[in-house]
């Protein structure tokens, strides 16, 4: 999760202590925890398959709070479920087979759903998957999770320590009244230097907690961190998910259109959710060139909706369904009155069409949930993919490598690794000279 920083912010931050910066950041990043749905108090959760479908339903809620209502039907989940079973590693041992099925179904449902979520919503969705799985397996306590999410601070206490704000100290006093955290306030006062080092660290979520508090569970340490450094909670939750579910859930690589295409059929279009400055046409054309669906061959049709193109789209869809062509319908949000017709055409050609027939659709998200115009039938039967420009060095590097084939990509990766190895001694030498 990235935050836009202006030159004014940098100038202002230069005169602030880490705690003062923490107070400013906490109001922005801590909204994640306030939005998360509260867990049920019962330790008996749904089984993993039901849970996977529940997480897809959560995605619908996230997108309603966002700018495009994403619906997923039971039929769509059923397809994901059965394909995950086919991909799961085979084993003669029943326990190993069940474990493989469970993990494959969970990860497949996560990938299917997260590719249709905006970056700002993915961590909320991912954390709910982790919390619900851990609740089901009794690895975390529901009351402690509820405390982390609600974090009720009813009274205000003046902080006796210079590196903790009134808000942070009040939160410490609140959690210190609970059995699992009793004595925390006294330990912080008694070992102020150790706790100050933790609080003023750039990445406190990676630091070792002082005294016996380092032996607390990951969830309990997150509760303490929310009191001390609420601005780092998004990073702490990401690390928590990586620890409990594995790194593959937090890698955040770009969705692979080729893999998404494998899930499509004449009845299952791909629906691109557009962002400013991003056009999926290039990716679709690139995939079409590899599979033999090009404009030159007459097997790829690109139609930008608007200005009377609806009739052209209807005729093209009929021809493509008979001859097995690809059709991309761009900017369908511009033809609101025609969307009902489009929904009927998609349903009509979902059966009895050529097996190579595919439909790709793109639309911009609405300005508000109340302005959604895309019919639910289109969304439910489509594979949703968000197209956002990459943010940050790692995301841009992934996007750049995505444009190369596997051989060239591997060569570039080894080249970068070699360059880094050569530069590392120079960087360390420069760092030492600067410190001196």
N, C-alpha and C positions, 0 to 999 in steps of 0.2 A: 504494500500500500504506500503510495507516494503522495507528498504534499508539495504544492507549488510554493517556492520560497522566493520572495522579491528582495531587491537590494535594501529596501527599508527594513525588512525583517532581519536581514543579516546585521545591519547597523544597530538595530535595537537589541538583538540577541547578544551582541558583543559586550554590552554593558550589563547583561543579566547573569545571575548565577544559574547553575543547572536547575535549582529548585524553582526559580522564577520562570525559566523556560518550561519547566514541567507543568506549571499551573496553566500556561497558555495552551500547551499542546493537549493537555488532558481533556479540555472541553471539546476538542475536535475528534481525537482518536477514540475517546471513551464512549462515543455514541454507539459503537459496535455492540458493546455489552448491554446498553440500554435497549437496543432493538431486539436482541435475541429472545425468542419465546422461552418462557419459564418451563423447567422440566416438571413432569409429574412427580408427586411425592412417593409413589409406589415404586419399590425396587423391581417389580415384575414388569418388564417392558415387553414390547412386541418382539417376535422372532426377527432374525436378520432380514429375511425376505420382505416381510411387512414393513420393517424399518426402512429398507431401501426405497420402497414405494412411498413411504411417508416423507422421505427427504425430497423426492421429486415434487410432492405436493407443497413442501416448504418453499421450493424454488418459485412456485406460482405466487406465493405470498410475497416473496422478495421482489419479484418483478412488478407486482401491483404497486408496491411502495416505490418502485423505480419508474420507468417510463414506457414499458411495453408489457402487456399482460401475456405471460407465457403459460400456456396450458399444456398439460401432458395427460394423455388418456391412459386407462388401464391397458388398452390394446398396445399402445406404444411401449409401456413398461414390460408387457408380456414378451414383446420381441427382444428387448434388451436382456430380459431374464433368460430366455431360451438360448440366445447366442452366447451369453456368459457361461451357461452350462456346457455348451459345445467347446468353448475355449479352455475351460478349467483343466488343470493337469490331472491326468488319469492316475489312479492308484488302486491296488488290490485291497489295501488296508482301508476299512470303512472310516475310521477316525480321520486319517489323512485325506481321504476323498471328500468328506464333509467339510473339513477345514479349507481345502482348496476351492470347493464350490462356494463356500461362504465368502471367502476373500475375493474371488473373481466376480461374484454377483455384486458385492458391495462396491468394488472399484469400478465396475462397468456402469453401474447406476450413477456413481459420482461423476465419471467422465461424460456420460450422456447428458447429464443435467448441467454440469458446470460450464460446458462449452456454450450454453445459451444464456449464461449469466454475465453481467458486467463485472469488471474487476472489483468494484467497490462492494459487491454483494458476495463474492466468492468465499471470503474468509468467514462471513456469517454462516453461510451454508455449510462450509467444511467443518466449522467448530461444532455445529449442531449434530452433524454425523458422528463426530468423535464423542461428544457428550452422551448421546443416546446409546451408542455402542458400549461405552464404558459403564453407563448406568445399568444396562442389561446384564453385563458380566460382573456387576458388583465391584468394579475396580475403583469407582469413586463414590463418594457419599452424596446422596441427593440434597441433603440439607446444606452441605458445604458448597455444592454447585449453586444452589439457590442463593446462598450468601454472596458468592462471587458475582452473580448476575444482578441481584437486587441492591446489595451493598447499602443497607439503610443506615444512615448517620443522622441520628435524631438530636444529639446534643453537640454543643460547640465547646471545645476546650482550648485554652491558650497554650501554645506550644512552648515548653521550657527549653527547647533545643533550637539552635539557630538555623540548622539545615533542614528543618521540617516546618512546613506552613501550618497554619491553623487547621486548614482542611485535612491535611495528611495526619496531623496529630489526633484530631477528632476521630478519624477513621481508625487509627491505631487503638485508641481508647475503646472504641466500639467492639472491635474484634478481640481485644484483650479480655473482655468480659465473658468470652466463650471458653469452654473447657480446653479445647485443642490449642488455643492461643493464649491461655492464661499466663501472665507474667511477661508478655512481650513488651509492654510499655516500660516495665522496670529494667528489662535487659537492654533496651535501646538507650535509656538514660544512663545506665551503668557502663555501657560499652559504646559510648557515643562516637569514638574515633572509627571503630570498625564499621558501624552502621553508616557513618557519613561517607566512608569510602564506597560502600555499596550504593547509597542513594545518589551520589554525585558521579557514578560511573556512566560512561556513554551507553553501555549495554548492560544494565543491571540484571536483566533477565538471564544473562549468561554467567553472572558472578556467583560465587559460592557464598551462601548465607552464613553469618557469624553464629558461633556457639552451637547449641543443639538444634537450632532452627534449620540448619542444613540437612537434618535428617527427616524433615517433614516431607509429606508427599508433594508431588508436582502441583496438584490442585491447591493444596494449602499454601505453598510458596507463592502461587499466583494471587491468592487472596491477600497475602502480605504485600506483594508487589503492587497490587491495585491501590493499597493505602499509601504506599511510599512513592511510587512513580506511575500514576495512572496513564501517563503519556506513552508508556512502553507496552501497554497491554496488547496491542495488535501483534507486536513482535513476540510477546510472551505466549500468546495463544497459538501462533504459528509454530513456535518451537514445541509447544505442548502436543499439538497434533502430530508433528513429525516424530516425536518421541513415542507416542502411543500407536499411531497407525503406520508410520513409515514415511520415508522421504518422498516417495512417488506421489503422495497426496499434496505436497506443497511445492513441487518443482515449478509449476506454473508455466510449462512450455506452451507454445502456440498450438492451437488445435490443428490437427493434420486433416486437411480436406480429403485426402485419399482414403484415410481410415473412415471418415464420416460417410464417404461415398459407398463404402462397403455395406453400410446399414440401410442404404436407400433401396427403393423399388419403384415401379410405376405408381404405387399407392402412397409412397413416402417421399415427398419433396424435401429439399433443403431450404430452410428459411434463414436468410442472412439479416441480422439486426445491425443496421448501419450506424456508424459513428462519423463525425466530421473528418474529412480528409482521408477516408478509407473507402476503397472500391473493390468489392470481391470479384469483379469481372475478370481481372487478371489471373486470379487463382483458378477460377473455373475454366478459363481458356487454356491455362497451362496444363491442368488435369486432362482436359479434352484432347489436347495435342498428344499426350502420352497414350491415350486410349483410342485415338482415331476419330474423335468427334471434333471436327474443325469447321470453320466457316467456309473454307475453300472446298471442302468435300461436300458441303451442303447438309452436313449432319448436326451443325450447331447454329442455333438461332438466337440472336440477341435483340430483345425488344424493350425499349424504354417507354414505359406507360405514360400516358398523357397526350394531349393534342390529337385525339381521335385514333389512337393506336389500339383501342380495345378490340375492334373488329379484326385487325391484323393478328392480334394475339390469339383470338378464338380460332381463326383459320389455321394458324401455325400449330397450335396445340393439337388440332384434329389430325393434321398431316404427320406431325411428329409421333403421335400415338400409334399411327398405322405403320410408319416406316422405321420406328426405333431411333428417333433423333433426340437431341438435348435442346431444351428451351430455357432461357433465363429471362424472367420477367422482372425488370428493374423498376424500383420506386412505385410499388403498387399502392402506397399510401396516397398517391396523387389522384387515384381514381376510386374514391370511396364508394360511389354508387355502383361501380362495376364489380366490387368485391364479392357480392352475393352470387353473381354469375360465375365468377372465378371459382368459388367454393363448389358450385354445382358441377363445373367442368372437371375439376380435380377429382370429384367423386365419380363422375361418369367414366373418366379414362383410367381410374384406379384398377379396373378389372377389364380383361379382354384386350389390353393394349400389347404392343410389342414389348418383349422383355428388356430391351435396351432403352426404352422411353424413360426420360428423366426430366423433372421440372426443378428449376432453381428460382427462388423468389427473394427479392430484397425489399426492405422497407425501413424508413426512419422511425425511431420510437416517437410516441406522442409526447406532447409537452407535459401532460399530466395523466394520471390514471383514468380520469373521467373522459378523456378524449380518445381512448382506444377505439379504433375502427376496424381492426383486423378481425374477421369472423373467428369464433372459437374453433370451428371445424377445421379451418386451415392450420391453425396453430397446433391443435392436438395431434394431427397426423403428420406433422413436419418435424424434421431434425433441426433444432434451432442452434444457430452459431452466431455469436457476437463478433463483430469486426471492430476492434479498437486499435488505434496506433500504439506501438510498443512504447513503454515508459521505462526509463532507466537503461543503464549500459547492458545488463544481462539480457533484458527483453529485446533490445535492439540487436544484440549479437545473435540471439536465437532467430530473430526475423531475417537477419542477413543470411545465416547459414541455411535457412529454410528454402532460399531461392536457388541453392546449388543441389546437384544430385549427391548421392551418398558417397561416391568415390572422392569427388572434389571436396565435399564437406569434411571427410576424414583427413584429407591432406591439409586443409586449412587448420583443422583442430590441432594436428601435430605441429604445424608451423607456429601457431600461437603458443603452444606449450614449450617449444624450443626457444622461442623468443623470450618468454617469461623466465626460463631457466638461465638464459644468458644475462638478462637484465637484473635478476635478483641480487647478485653480489654488488652491483653498482648502486642499486637502490638502498641496500643496507649500509654501504659506505657513505652515501650522501646523507642518510638519516643520522649516522653517527656524527658526521661533520657539522650538521645543522644543530644537533643537540649540544655539541661542544661550543 
